[in-house]
């Protein structure tokens, strides 16, 4: 019986033809995750389709054999519901067997396509978003809800208790460098990087005050703040008012942004985040020394093991954490190395691919379309 089940699973896995649905945010912020996933699917010889919104630069992300479709055709508000029939006809030619929606903002499209094509789908949820509830997913077509951490799993279970048995934890995978990058070049000026959306100046104010105090004490370093957001102009004004513009540089989310993290010694997460941070994961995998705060989706942050922890609303707490890393390079590198070991053990790209394929086959097996 077991041999037959294994044989059926193997046959079903070979016949998989997944369709991935992504958003602009997926492409910009989850670049490395998306590439690892696509390379893994292509490596399994699976015919794969990717549906992207217009304007996404996929050149550095998508392997050659992947078919890329654009929806909607025009980058305008409220147009995603238009042209679904056209998209469905294009997909029918590819004979897909399962949909995988990687963005919470495109849940509606996944539901409509699954219903139109009579297919099961997997919905990824990477945040503690309040908009996600039982009305967000199709009880008939959504066969699995993929979450990246235990914290998000608990949040989804609470918001969507009817689908608890469909929640599958798939840790987002990455590659880990052999040695920590932090303070690996003693002759170079120390560098600090932050990567977070500019929603409020208050998210960064205490970190910048701590940075000003550290500079006043005679330390030398540079800071790069990477991200998009409506508060960018106000953030620049704050830096000017506090005479920090010679030291702090604000840049957009550069592509590929992993190279920015690779040049950093310290990565700072200034506020608790309600979504899983691929920036934090990549920073740990590269071996930067992480300074962060607990709260929100904080599963990767283990005090004094994977990160130096501070209170987000306390400038003295932030200053002490950064001073320790800047002054004690051996402590910083030891912290970075422990974080790398944690990522290597729990966030493997190969395990992510295996868990994803297992979720696909289970979803197909349980679907009664």
BELZI-V632491 format. One record per residue. PSI is psi in whole degrees, 0 to 359 (999 if undefined). OMEGA is omega in whole degrees, 0 to 359 (* if undefined). D_FIRST is the distance of its C-alpha to the first C-alpha in whole Angstrom. Layout:
PSI/OMEGA/D_FIRST
PSI/OMEGA/D_FIRST
This chain:
316/179/0
320/180/4
320/179/5
317/179/5
318/179/6
322/179/9
318/178/10
318/180/11
316/180/12
318/180/14
318/180/15
321/180/16
320/180/18
330/183/20
3/180/21
136/172/23
85/186/26
151/172/28
120/179/31
134/179/33
121/184/36
163/176/39
175/175/42
321/180/45
320/178/44
315/184/41
319/184/43
313/188/46
332/183/44
33/186/41
307/186/41
321/177/40
313/182/36
319/179/36
317/178/37
318/181/34
313/181/32
317/178/33
321/179/33
319/180/30
318/177/28
322/178/31
335/176/29
8/180/26
35/179/27
131/175/27
116/189/30
140/177/31
142/176/34
128/177/36
119/182/38
158/171/41
165/180/45
152/175/48
359/180/50
132/176/47
108/185/48
5/189/44
318/184/46
2/187/45
317/192/41
122/173/39
154/186/38
317/186/39
351/184/36
132/176/36
128/182/37
125/176/40
150/181/41
130/176/44
133/351/44
170/182/46
330/181/49
139/180/52
78/180/52
151/179/53
146/173/53
27/180/51
356/185/49
331/181/46
349/179/45
143/175/47
13/180/46
323/179/42
318/176/42
315/180/43
319/180/41
321/179/38
322/176/39
319/181/39
324/181/35
327/180/34
335/180/35
354/180/33
57/182/30
155/178/29
341/181/25
147/176/26
147/177/29
106/181/30
116/184/33
3/183/35
134/177/38
335/181/39
349/181/42
23/179/40
320/181/37
320/179/39
317/180/39
316/180/35
312/183/35
318/180/37
319/179/35
319/179/32
317/181/33
322/183/35
356/181/32
56/183/29
154/170/27
157/174/26
158/176/28
130/179/28
122/177/31
136/174/32
115/185/35
7/186/37
175/175/39
40/185/41
133/179/42
342/182/43
349/179/43
122/178/39
185/185/38
340/179/36
354/183/38
344/185/37
153/179/34
121/179/32
336/180/30
318/189/28
329/182/28
106/184/28
349/179/24
143/174/25
112/185/29
127/180/29
151/184/31
347/184/33
166/177/34
325/179/33
315/179/37
323/177/36
314/180/32
321/179/35
317/179/37
319/180/35
323/180/33
318/182/36
336/189/38
54/190/34
337/180/33
341/184/31
21/182/29
322/182/28
351/179/24
356/180/25
129/178/27
124/177/25
118/177/27
103/180/28
131/178/31
128/186/33
155/176/33
177/176/36
145/184/37
133/177/40
155/181/43
318/182/43
152/177/47
142/177/48
340/186/50
132/178/53
35/178/56
346/178/55
90/186/58
333/183/61
348/183/64
145/176/62
130/180/63
146/182/60
143/178/59
134/179/57
139/170/54
142/178/53
104/184/51
147/180/51
144/181/52
79/180/56
319/182/56
140/176/58
326/182/61
337/178/60
334/185/57
347/191/59
312/183/62
326/177/61
317/180/60
325/176/63
321/177/65
319/179/64
319/179/64
319/179/67
320/179/68
322/177/66
321/180/69
334/179/72
0/174/71
1/179/71
150/179/68
130/178/67
170/175/64
156/182/63
135/173/60
128/177/58
119/187/57
131/177/54
171/174/53
174/172/54
156/183/56
339/184/58
9/186/60
316/182/61
318/178/65
326/179/65
318/178/63
321/178/66
320/179/68
317/180/67
320/178/67
316/181/71
331/182/72
15/176/71
41/182/72
358/184/68
332/177/68
340/185/69
326/186/66
126/178/64
130/176/62
129/179/60
156/173/58
173/176/56
102/186/52
155/184/52
113/4/50
131/185/48
344/180/49
330/180/47
331/177/50
315/179/52
323/182/50
338/180/50
1/185/54
155/173/54
323/183/54
134/174/53
130/182/51
128/170/52
103/192/50
335/183/53
155/173/52
141/181/49
144/179/46
6/178/44
154/176/42
132/182/40
110/174/42
332/175/41
315/179/45
316/179/44
313/181/41
322/178/42
317/179/45
319/179/44
325/178/42
334/181/45
34/168/46
154/176/49
125/186/50
134/170/49
123/187/52
174/179/50
152/179/50
161/181/47
153/181/46
219/178/44
90/189/41
25/186/42
330/182/39
345/186/40
105/177/43
112/185/43
130/177/47
11/173/49
305/177/45
348/183/44
150/167/48
125/189/51
140/177/51
166/174/54
125/187/55
332/183/55
16/182/59
107/178/60
318/178/62
322/180/63
317/178/59
317/181/59
318/180/62
317/181/61
316/181/57
321/179/58
320/180/61
316/181/59
321/181/57
325/185/60
332/185/62
84/185/59
328/179/57
322/176/56
316/181/54
315/181/53
326/177/51
318/177/50
316/180/48
320/180/47
319/178/45
320/177/44
319/177/43
317/179/41
320/179/39
316/179/38
318/180/37
322/183/35
326/190/33
347/186/32
51/181/33
136/178/31
321/181/31
322/177/28
321/178/26
315/180/28
315/180/26
316/180/23
324/179/23
315/179/24
321/177/22
319/178/19
320/178/21
311/183/21
321/177/18
319/180/17
317/178/20
320/182/19
324/185/16
352/183/18
134/180/21
59/182/22
999/*/25
